[in-house]
Amino acid sequence: MGKLKTLASLMTLGACFFAHQTMAAGGGTHMESADIKPDNISSLQRGARNFMNYCSGCHSAQYVRYKTIGKYLELSEEQLIDNLMFNAEKTFETIQAAMPSKDAARWYGTPPPDLSLMARAKGADYIFNFLKGFYVSPNSPTGVDNLVLSGTSMPHVLWELQGYQTANFATHDNEDGSVTTTFDGFEVLSAGAMDAEDYDDFVRDTVNFLAYIAEPVRAERRKLGVWVLMFLIFFFILASMLKKQIWKDVK
Ligand code: HEC
């Protein structure tokens, strides 16, 4: 019985592990698909450039080394140094935010999270919609709110590219007296440097890069998970053999 129980819990553990691996990719139902192309190296190169120019001021990617990116993105050492490394001297350094996290927490209320694993945690579609979801909200300290993360303290850092938009909401009175608010589309308030299509591409490339940097770490974690499971199984066999051995003489 005890053995069965142990086996059952081992199997549950395994099932949880694999379920987690597949589930984390999901997102909300109303999300637009990011439609990223992980194999497209030029898209990843543009994404890396976007990230360094528009995000790394506040966000770190502290599990990622410049050297690793450079190799994967087929950049020469010079290209790497000239185009991506504004904030580092050696190619083996990891990506640190220009703004110290403590200061950022003071400025924004919430410290900007490390983005190494963000695509893994929230999904590419989520970030795609988040970066497209800023809309003007006079009540917010940053002047904007976000459709995906309501009340966010991240400012609309891409406003020069996207411009500003407002969000329309429709309200429905329900029979039980409650009110449901549904999103009813964005409206352009002032145009940015890019049209909607180019902005989508810009965001898509950036998200593609974030998905790529989250990937090697994920692969490593999965490998580690398999080792842990194998260890548990091995240990279980060892323990049950030991138990047999010990109880043999008692009977
Ligand atoms: C001026 C500083 C600043 C810049 C630049 C910035 N962010 Fe942020 N970001 C923040 C802050 C602050 C938060 C925390 C927001 C919160 O939790 O409400 C955040 C949160 C996020 C989150 C997490 C959202 C969530 O659901 O928790 C993502 C994803 C993100 N930023 C992506 C980006 C990307 C991509 C860029 C570059 C295009 C970028 N950020 C540039 C300040 C910044």
py3Dmol code that shows the C-alpha trace and the ligand (Angstrom):
import py3Dmol

protein = """\
ATOM      1  CA  MET A   1       0.000   0.000   0.000  1.00  0.00           C
ATOM      2  CA  GLY A   2       2.752   2.407   1.037  1.00  0.00           C
ATOM      3  CA  LYS A   3       4.578   1.624  -2.168  1.00  0.00           C
ATOM      4  CA  LEU A   4       1.484   2.289  -4.238  1.00  0.00           C
ATOM      5  CA  LYS A   5       0.991   5.595  -2.528  1.00  0.00           C
ATOM      6  CA  THR A   6       4.558   6.655  -3.171  1.00  0.00           C
ATOM      7  CA  LEU A   7       4.238   5.641  -6.792  1.00  0.00           C
ATOM      8  CA  ALA A   8       0.986   7.554  -7.099  1.00  0.00           C
ATOM      9  CA  SER A   9       2.507  10.712  -5.663  1.00  0.00           C
ATOM     10  CA  LEU A  10       5.502  10.345  -7.957  1.00  0.00           C
ATOM     11  CA  MET A  11       3.196  10.102 -10.939  1.00  0.00           C
ATOM     12  CA  THR A  12       1.197  13.118  -9.784  1.00  0.00           C
ATOM     13  CA  LEU A  13       4.412  15.058  -9.425  1.00  0.00           C
ATOM     14  CA  GLY A  14       5.400  14.114 -12.954  1.00  0.00           C
ATOM     15  CA  ALA A  15       1.994  15.033 -14.320  1.00  0.00           C
ATOM     16  CA  CYS A  16       2.091  18.431 -12.587  1.00  0.00           C
ATOM     17  CA  PHE A  17       5.500  19.105 -14.019  1.00  0.00           C
ATOM     18  CA  PHE A  18       4.468  18.449 -17.583  1.00  0.00           C
ATOM     19  CA  ALA A  19       1.100  20.127 -17.211  1.00  0.00           C
ATOM     20  CA  HIS A  20       2.852  23.261 -16.022  1.00  0.00           C
ATOM     21  CA  GLN A  21       5.135  23.212 -19.043  1.00  0.00           C
ATOM     22  CA  THR A  22       2.202  23.284 -21.438  1.00  0.00           C
ATOM     23  CA  MET A  23      -0.187  25.456 -19.473  1.00  0.00           C
ATOM     24  CA  ALA A  24       2.029  28.494 -18.975  1.00  0.00           C
ATOM     25  CA  ALA A  25       1.772  29.238 -22.692  1.00  0.00           C
ATOM     26  CA  GLY A  26      -1.943  30.094 -22.446  1.00  0.00           C
ATOM     27  CA  GLY A  27      -3.394  33.597 -22.234  1.00  0.00           C
ATOM     28  CA  GLY A  28      -6.666  35.483 -22.020  1.00  0.00           C
ATOM     29  CA  THR A  29      -9.288  34.751 -24.627  1.00  0.00           C
ATOM     30  CA  HIS A  30      -9.536  38.270 -26.054  1.00  0.00           C
ATOM     31  CA  MET A  31      -5.794  38.474 -26.757  1.00  0.00           C
ATOM     32  CA  GLU A  32      -4.539  39.137 -30.238  1.00  0.00           C
ATOM     33  CA  SER A  33      -1.947  36.588 -31.326  1.00  0.00           C
ATOM     34  CA  ALA A  34       1.640  37.866 -31.303  1.00  0.00           C
ATOM     35  CA  ASP A  35       2.386  35.641 -34.288  1.00  0.00           C
ATOM     36  CA  ILE A  36       6.132  35.717 -33.659  1.00  0.00           C
ATOM     37  CA  LYS A  37       8.639  33.920 -35.881  1.00  0.00           C
ATOM     38  CA  PRO A  38      11.257  32.398 -33.559  1.00  0.00           C
ATOM     39  CA  ASP A  39      13.423  31.254 -36.500  1.00  0.00           C
ATOM     40  CA  ASN A  40      13.603  34.686 -38.106  1.00  0.00           C
ATOM     41  CA  ILE A  41      17.057  35.956 -37.128  1.00  0.00           C
ATOM     42  CA  SER A  42      16.548  39.467 -38.546  1.00  0.00           C
ATOM     43  CA  SER A  43      13.360  39.838 -36.532  1.00  0.00           C
ATOM     44  CA  LEU A  44      15.308  38.768 -33.422  1.00  0.00           C
ATOM     45  CA  GLN A  45      18.092  41.229 -34.241  1.00  0.00           C
ATOM     46  CA  ARG A  46      15.595  44.053 -34.566  1.00  0.00           C
ATOM     47  CA  GLY A  47      13.944  42.884 -31.353  1.00  0.00           C
ATOM     48  CA  ALA A  48      17.273  42.976 -29.511  1.00  0.00           C
ATOM     49  CA  ARG A  49      17.887  46.503 -30.773  1.00  0.00           C
ATOM     50  CA  ASN A  50      14.384  47.568 -29.711  1.00  0.00           C
ATOM     51  CA  PHE A  51      14.851  46.021 -26.306  1.00  0.00           C
ATOM     52  CA  MET A  52      18.188  47.717 -25.692  1.00  0.00           C
ATOM     53  CA  ASN A  53      16.884  51.080 -26.910  1.00  0.00           C
ATOM     54  CA  TYR A  54      13.454  51.181 -25.351  1.00  0.00           C
ATOM     55  CA  CYS A  55      13.349  48.743 -22.435  1.00  0.00           C
ATOM     56  CA  SER A  56      16.781  48.230 -20.879  1.00  0.00           C
ATOM     57  CA  GLY A  57      16.693  51.696 -19.350  1.00  0.00           C
ATOM     58  CA  CYS A  58      14.356  50.270 -16.742  1.00  0.00           C
ATOM     59  CA  HIS A  59      14.319  46.484 -17.223  1.00  0.00           C
ATOM     60  CA  SER A  60      17.177  44.060 -16.740  1.00  0.00           C
ATOM     61  CA  ALA A  61      17.502  40.660 -18.358  1.00  0.00           C
ATOM     62  CA  GLN A  62      19.935  39.360 -15.842  1.00  0.00           C
ATOM     63  CA  TYR A  63      20.054  35.750 -16.977  1.00  0.00           C
ATOM     64  CA  VAL A  64      21.168  36.746 -20.430  1.00  0.00           C
ATOM     65  CA  ARG A  65      24.746  37.338 -21.544  1.00  0.00           C
ATOM     66  CA  TYR A  66      25.526  39.618 -24.469  1.00  0.00           C
ATOM     67  CA  LYS A  67      27.887  36.999 -25.781  1.00  0.00           C
ATOM     68  CA  THR A  68      25.143  34.368 -25.956  1.00  0.00           C
ATOM     69  CA  ILE A  69      22.802  36.721 -27.803  1.00  0.00           C
ATOM     70  CA  GLY A  70      25.557  37.799 -30.174  1.00  0.00           C
ATOM     71  CA  LYS A  71      26.303  34.222 -31.113  1.00  0.00           C
ATOM     72  CA  TYR A  72      22.696  33.218 -31.613  1.00  0.00           C
ATOM     73  CA  LEU A  73      21.822  36.379 -33.527  1.00  0.00           C
ATOM     74  CA  GLU A  74      24.878  36.002 -35.752  1.00  0.00           C
ATOM     75  CA  LEU A  75      26.376  39.348 -34.765  1.00  0.00           C
ATOM     76  CA  SER A  76      30.088  40.039 -34.868  1.00  0.00           C
ATOM     77  CA  GLU A  77      31.758  41.236 -31.688  1.00  0.00           C
ATOM     78  CA  GLU A  78      31.878  44.749 -33.168  1.00  0.00           C
ATOM     79  CA  GLN A  79      28.223  44.761 -34.135  1.00  0.00           C
ATOM     80  CA  LEU A  80      27.386  43.523 -30.676  1.00  0.00           C
ATOM     81  CA  ILE A  81      29.388  46.244 -28.948  1.00  0.00           C
ATOM     82  CA  ASP A  82      28.244  49.033 -31.272  1.00  0.00           C
ATOM     83  CA  ASN A  83      24.574  48.166 -31.474  1.00  0.00           C
ATOM     84  CA  LEU A  84      23.559  46.525 -28.246  1.00  0.00           C
ATOM     85  CA  MET A  85      26.048  47.120 -25.467  1.00  0.00           C
ATOM     86  CA  PHE A  86      25.268  50.633 -24.253  1.00  0.00           C
ATOM     87  CA  ASN A  87      25.456  49.667 -20.673  1.00  0.00           C
ATOM     88  CA  ALA A  88      28.204  47.060 -20.465  1.00  0.00           C
ATOM     89  CA  GLU A  89      31.862  46.712 -21.231  1.00  0.00           C
ATOM     90  CA  LYS A  90      32.505  43.010 -21.541  1.00  0.00           C
ATOM     91  CA  THR A  91      30.564  40.651 -23.769  1.00  0.00           C
ATOM     92  CA  PHE A  92      30.199  38.066 -20.998  1.00  0.00           C
ATOM     93  CA  GLU A  93      28.241  40.515 -18.868  1.00  0.00           C
ATOM     94  CA  THR A  94      24.511  40.054 -18.375  1.00  0.00           C
ATOM     95  CA  ILE A  95      21.947  42.717 -19.286  1.00  0.00           C
ATOM     96  CA  GLN A  96      21.494  45.114 -16.388  1.00  0.00           C
ATOM     97  CA  ALA A  97      18.993  47.952 -16.317  1.00  0.00           C
ATOM     98  CA  ALA A  98      20.467  51.420 -16.655  1.00  0.00           C
ATOM     99  CA  MET A  99      18.331  52.584 -13.770  1.00  0.00           C
ATOM    100  CA  PRO A 100      19.061  50.931 -10.419  1.00  0.00           C
ATOM    101  CA  SER A 101      16.062  48.897  -9.310  1.00  0.00           C
ATOM    102  CA  LYS A 102      15.793  50.734  -5.978  1.00  0.00           C
ATOM    103  CA  ASP A 103      15.435  54.098  -7.721  1.00  0.00           C
ATOM    104  CA  ALA A 104      12.997  52.669 -10.209  1.00  0.00           C
ATOM    105  CA  ALA A 105      10.861  51.330  -7.384  1.00  0.00           C
ATOM    106  CA  ARG A 106      10.805  54.794  -5.887  1.00  0.00           C
ATOM    107  CA  TRP A 107       9.893  56.476  -9.178  1.00  0.00           C
ATOM    108  CA  TYR A 108       7.296  54.024 -10.352  1.00  0.00           C
ATOM    109  CA  GLY A 109       5.971  52.471  -7.168  1.00  0.00           C
ATOM    110  CA  THR A 110       6.596  49.013  -8.595  1.00  0.00           C
ATOM    111  CA  PRO A 111      10.118  48.038  -9.608  1.00  0.00           C
ATOM    112  CA  PRO A 112      10.280  47.146 -13.314  1.00  0.00           C
ATOM    113  CA  PRO A 113      10.575  43.338 -13.309  1.00  0.00           C
ATOM    114  CA  ASP A 114      13.470  41.468 -14.875  1.00  0.00           C
ATOM    115  CA  LEU A 115      12.424  40.439 -18.375  1.00  0.00           C
ATOM    116  CA  SER A 116      14.592  37.324 -18.851  1.00  0.00           C
ATOM    117  CA  LEU A 117      11.709  34.981 -18.196  1.00  0.00           C
ATOM    118  CA  MET A 118       8.747  37.277 -18.724  1.00  0.00           C
ATOM    119  CA  ALA A 119       7.685  35.688 -22.017  1.00  0.00           C
ATOM    120  CA  ARG A 120       7.769  32.355 -20.259  1.00  0.00           C
ATOM    121  CA  ALA A 121       5.751  33.559 -17.297  1.00  0.00           C
ATOM    122  CA  LYS A 122       3.113  35.547 -19.142  1.00  0.00           C
ATOM    123  CA  GLY A 123       3.287  34.345 -22.727  1.00  0.00           C
ATOM    124  CA  ALA A 124       4.283  36.174 -25.906  1.00  0.00           C
ATOM    125  CA  ASP A 125       0.679  37.109 -26.701  1.00  0.00           C
ATOM    126  CA  TYR A 126       0.331  38.768 -23.326  1.00  0.00           C
ATOM    127  CA  ILE A 127       3.363  41.037 -23.825  1.00  0.00           C
ATOM    128  CA  PHE A 128       2.284  41.819 -27.393  1.00  0.00           C
ATOM    129  CA  ASN A 129      -1.109  42.980 -26.185  1.00  0.00           C
ATOM    130  CA  PHE A 130       0.390  44.748 -23.176  1.00  0.00           C
ATOM    131  CA  LEU A 131       2.666  46.865 -25.394  1.00  0.00           C
ATOM    132  CA  LYS A 132      -0.262  47.689 -27.664  1.00  0.00           C
ATOM    133  CA  GLY A 133      -2.685  48.248 -24.821  1.00  0.00           C
ATOM    134  CA  PHE A 134      -1.709  51.636 -23.352  1.00  0.00           C
ATOM    135  CA  TYR A 135      -4.485  54.193 -23.523  1.00  0.00           C
ATOM    136  CA  VAL A 136      -4.926  57.710 -22.215  1.00  0.00           C
ATOM    137  CA  SER A 137      -6.365  57.853 -18.721  1.00  0.00           C
ATOM    138  CA  PRO A 138      -6.336  61.259 -17.046  1.00  0.00           C
ATOM    139  CA  ASN A 139      -6.684  59.738 -13.582  1.00  0.00           C
ATOM    140  CA  SER A 140      -3.471  57.770 -13.804  1.00  0.00           C
ATOM    141  CA  PRO A 141      -0.197  59.287 -12.540  1.00  0.00           C
ATOM    142  CA  THR A 142       1.517  58.243 -15.785  1.00  0.00           C
ATOM    143  CA  GLY A 143      -1.321  59.633 -17.906  1.00  0.00           C
ATOM    144  CA  VAL A 144      -2.085  56.177 -19.271  1.00  0.00           C
ATOM    145  CA  ASP A 145      -3.669  52.931 -18.218  1.00  0.00           C
ATOM    146  CA  ASN A 146      -3.360  49.545 -19.868  1.00  0.00           C
ATOM    147  CA  LEU A 147      -6.056  47.259 -21.156  1.00  0.00           C
ATOM    148  CA  VAL A 148      -4.135  44.125 -20.232  1.00  0.00           C
ATOM    149  CA  LEU A 149      -2.683  45.226 -16.891  1.00  0.00           C
ATOM    150  CA  SER A 150      -5.109  47.730 -15.491  1.00  0.00           C
ATOM    151  CA  GLY A 151      -3.581  50.261 -13.106  1.00  0.00           C
ATOM    152  CA  THR A 152      -0.048  49.505 -14.304  1.00  0.00           C
ATOM    153  CA  SER A 153       2.740  51.807 -13.211  1.00  0.00           C
ATOM    154  CA  MET A 154       4.678  51.343 -16.455  1.00  0.00           C
ATOM    155  CA  PRO A 155       4.493  54.514 -18.555  1.00  0.00           C
ATOM    156  CA  HIS A 156       3.699  54.332 -22.280  1.00  0.00           C
ATOM    157  CA  VAL A 157       7.373  54.304 -23.259  1.00  0.00           C
ATOM    158  CA  LEU A 158       6.624  53.694 -26.951  1.00  0.00           C
ATOM    159  CA  TRP A 159       4.292  56.680 -27.325  1.00  0.00           C
ATOM    160  CA  GLU A 160       6.565  58.364 -29.861  1.00  0.00           C
ATOM    161  CA  LEU A 161       6.178  55.364 -32.128  1.00  0.00           C
ATOM    162  CA  GLN A 162       2.560  54.415 -31.505  1.00  0.00           C
ATOM    163  CA  GLY A 163       1.085  57.783 -30.637  1.00  0.00           C
ATOM    164  CA  TYR A 164      -1.699  58.002 -28.106  1.00  0.00           C
ATOM    165  CA  GLN A 165      -5.024  56.208 -28.175  1.00  0.00           C
ATOM    166  CA  THR A 166      -8.151  56.217 -26.090  1.00  0.00           C
ATOM    167  CA  ALA A 167     -10.173  53.159 -25.182  1.00  0.00           C
ATOM    168  CA  ASN A 168     -13.924  52.844 -25.534  1.00  0.00           C
ATOM    169  CA  PHE A 169     -15.877  50.793 -23.060  1.00  0.00           C
ATOM    170  CA  ALA A 170     -19.488  49.730 -23.304  1.00  0.00           C
ATOM    171  CA  THR A 171     -21.574  49.051 -20.230  1.00  0.00           C
ATOM    172  CA  HIS A 172     -24.428  46.580 -20.010  1.00  0.00           C
ATOM    173  CA  ASP A 173     -26.978  46.478 -17.216  1.00  0.00           C
ATOM    174  CA  ASN A 174     -27.520  42.913 -16.124  1.00  0.00           C
ATOM    175  CA  GLU A 175     -30.837  41.549 -14.909  1.00  0.00           C
ATOM    176  CA  ASP A 176     -29.533  41.150 -11.368  1.00  0.00           C
ATOM    177  CA  GLY A 177     -28.747  44.870 -11.214  1.00  0.00           C
ATOM    178  CA  SER A 178     -24.980  44.517 -11.707  1.00  0.00           C
ATOM    179  CA  VAL A 179     -23.169  46.249 -14.546  1.00  0.00           C
ATOM    180  CA  THR A 180     -20.730  44.592 -16.947  1.00  0.00           C
ATOM    181  CA  THR A 181     -18.145  46.710 -18.709  1.00  0.00           C
ATOM    182  CA  THR A 182     -16.687  45.434 -21.949  1.00  0.00           C
ATOM    183  CA  PHE A 183     -13.894  46.816 -24.065  1.00  0.00           C
ATOM    184  CA  ASP A 184     -15.164  48.330 -27.287  1.00  0.00           C
ATOM    185  CA  GLY A 185     -12.041  49.208 -29.273  1.00  0.00           C
ATOM    186  CA  PHE A 186      -9.287  51.806 -29.306  1.00  0.00           C
ATOM    187  CA  GLU A 187      -9.450  55.168 -31.017  1.00  0.00           C
ATOM    188  CA  VAL A 188      -6.388  57.068 -32.230  1.00  0.00           C
ATOM    189  CA  LEU A 189      -5.949  60.327 -30.364  1.00  0.00           C
ATOM    190  CA  SER A 190      -2.666  61.451 -31.864  1.00  0.00           C
ATOM    191  CA  ALA A 191      -0.594  59.584 -34.428  1.00  0.00           C
ATOM    192  CA  GLY A 192       2.947  58.459 -33.675  1.00  0.00           C
ATOM    193  CA  ALA A 193       5.940  58.049 -35.977  1.00  0.00           C
ATOM    194  CA  MET A 194       4.696  54.623 -37.096  1.00  0.00           C
ATOM    195  CA  ASP A 195       1.436  53.507 -38.640  1.00  0.00           C
ATOM    196  CA  ALA A 196      -0.463  50.673 -36.957  1.00  0.00           C
ATOM    197  CA  GLU A 197       1.118  47.987 -39.116  1.00  0.00           C
ATOM    198  CA  ASP A 198       4.704  49.119 -38.521  1.00  0.00           C
ATOM    199  CA  TYR A 199       4.040  49.448 -34.830  1.00  0.00           C
ATOM    200  CA  ASP A 200       2.703  45.878 -34.763  1.00  0.00           C
ATOM    201  CA  ASP A 201       5.903  44.715 -36.454  1.00  0.00           C
ATOM    202  CA  PHE A 202       8.020  46.676 -33.996  1.00  0.00           C
ATOM    203  CA  VAL A 203       6.240  45.129 -31.034  1.00  0.00           C
ATOM    204  CA  ARG A 204       6.268  41.671 -32.644  1.00  0.00           C
ATOM    205  CA  ASP A 205      10.065  41.793 -33.090  1.00  0.00           C
ATOM    206  CA  THR A 206      10.522  42.941 -29.495  1.00  0.00           C
ATOM    207  CA  VAL A 207       8.309  40.144 -28.176  1.00  0.00           C
ATOM    208  CA  ASN A 208      10.111  37.654 -30.409  1.00  0.00           C
ATOM    209  CA  PHE A 209      13.377  38.637 -28.753  1.00  0.00           C
ATOM    210  CA  LEU A 210      11.861  38.327 -25.269  1.00  0.00           C
ATOM    211  CA  ALA A 211      10.529  34.878 -26.160  1.00  0.00           C
ATOM    212  CA  TYR A 212      13.971  33.858 -27.401  1.00  0.00           C
ATOM    213  CA  ILE A 213      15.808  34.955 -24.235  1.00  0.00           C
ATOM    214  CA  ALA A 214      13.263  33.093 -22.102  1.00  0.00           C
ATOM    215  CA  GLU A 215      13.826  29.948 -24.138  1.00  0.00           C
ATOM    216  CA  PRO A 216      17.376  28.753 -23.256  1.00  0.00           C
ATOM    217  CA  VAL A 217      16.595  29.153 -19.593  1.00  0.00           C
ATOM    218  CA  ARG A 218      13.421  27.158 -20.042  1.00  0.00           C
ATOM    219  CA  ALA A 219      15.295  24.387 -21.812  1.00  0.00           C
ATOM    220  CA  GLU A 220      17.695  24.240 -18.907  1.00  0.00           C
ATOM    221  CA  ARG A 221      14.915  24.123 -16.345  1.00  0.00           C
ATOM    222  CA  ARG A 222      13.184  21.324 -18.159  1.00  0.00           C
ATOM    223  CA  LYS A 223      16.419  19.353 -18.235  1.00  0.00           C
ATOM    224  CA  LEU A 224      16.832  19.901 -14.513  1.00  0.00           C
ATOM    225  CA  GLY A 225      13.235  18.796 -13.890  1.00  0.00           C
ATOM    226  CA  VAL A 226      13.872  15.524 -15.680  1.00  0.00           C
ATOM    227  CA  TRP A 227      16.943  14.927 -13.527  1.00  0.00           C
ATOM    228  CA  VAL A 228      14.974  15.590 -10.381  1.00  0.00           C
ATOM    229  CA  LEU A 229      12.323  13.090 -11.454  1.00  0.00           C
ATOM    230  CA  MET A 230      14.932  10.495 -12.327  1.00  0.00           C
ATOM    231  CA  PHE A 231      16.565  11.021  -8.961  1.00  0.00           C
ATOM    232  CA  LEU A 232      13.236  10.564  -7.188  1.00  0.00           C
ATOM    233  CA  ILE A 233      12.534   7.332  -9.043  1.00  0.00           C
ATOM    234  CA  PHE A 234      16.025   6.060  -8.337  1.00  0.00           C
ATOM    235  CA  PHE A 235      15.691   6.980  -4.694  1.00  0.00           C
ATOM    236  CA  PHE A 236      12.313   5.284  -4.480  1.00  0.00           C
ATOM    237  CA  ILE A 237      13.739   2.024  -5.844  1.00  0.00           C
ATOM    238  CA  LEU A 238      16.681   2.239  -3.490  1.00  0.00           C
ATOM    239  CA  ALA A 239      14.441   2.904  -0.500  1.00  0.00           C
ATOM    240  CA  SER A 240      12.103   0.023  -1.262  1.00  0.00           C
ATOM    241  CA  MET A 241      15.035  -2.364  -1.736  1.00  0.00           C
ATOM    242  CA  LEU A 242      16.460  -1.200   1.554  1.00  0.00           C
ATOM    243  CA  LYS A 243      13.116  -1.682   3.260  1.00  0.00           C
ATOM    244  CA  LYS A 244      12.868  -5.239   1.953  1.00  0.00           C
ATOM    245  CA  GLN A 245      16.349  -5.962   3.178  1.00  0.00           C
ATOM    246  CA  ILE A 246      15.692  -4.603   6.652  1.00  0.00           C
ATOM    247  CA  TRP A 247      12.328  -6.308   7.133  1.00  0.00           C
ATOM    248  CA  LYS A 248      13.574  -9.646   5.824  1.00  0.00           C
ATOM    249  CA  ASP A 249      15.111 -10.550   9.173  1.00  0.00           C
ATOM    250  CA  VAL A 250      12.267  -9.221  11.271  1.00  0.00           C
ATOM    251  CA  LYS A 251       9.642 -11.501   9.715  1.00  0.00           C
TER     252      LYS A 251
END
"""
ligand_1 = """\
43
HEC
C 10.437 54.026 -17.749
C 10.669 52.701 -17.253
C 10.212 51.534 -18.127
C 10.558 51.272 -19.419
C 11.492 52.069 -20.320
C 9.909 50.028 -19.769
N 9.193 49.563 -18.712
Fe 8.187 47.799 -18.631
N 7.662 48.163 -16.708
C 8.023 49.293 -15.987
C 7.422 49.208 -14.669
C 7.548 50.254 -13.573
C 6.725 47.982 -14.618
C 5.902 47.428 -13.468
C 4.468 47.719 -13.830
C 3.450 47.180 -12.890
O 3.659 46.143 -12.265
O 2.384 47.825 -12.823
C 6.903 47.346 -15.920
C 6.349 46.129 -16.258
C 6.550 45.483 -17.475
C 6.039 44.172 -17.808
C 5.261 43.262 -16.886
C 3.806 43.465 -16.986
C 3.072 42.560 -16.029
O 2.056 42.002 -16.426
O 3.522 42.398 -14.889
C 6.428 43.902 -19.080
C 6.126 42.662 -19.892
C 7.184 45.039 -19.540
N 7.244 45.993 -18.544
C 7.733 45.132 -20.791
C 8.475 46.223 -21.221
C 9.064 46.300 -22.546
C 9.015 45.205 -23.597
C 9.691 47.503 -22.620
C 10.395 48.080 -23.819
C 9.597 48.273 -25.002
C 9.493 48.183 -21.345
N 8.757 47.377 -20.519
C 10.014 49.433 -21.016
C 8.798 50.340 -16.420
C 9.362 50.450 -17.674
"""
view = py3Dmol.view(width=600, height=400)
view.addModel(protein, "pdb")
view.setStyle({"model": 0}, {"cartoon": {"style": "trace"}})
view.addModel(ligand_1, "xyz")
view.setStyle({"model": 1}, {"stick": {}})
view.zoomTo()
view.show()
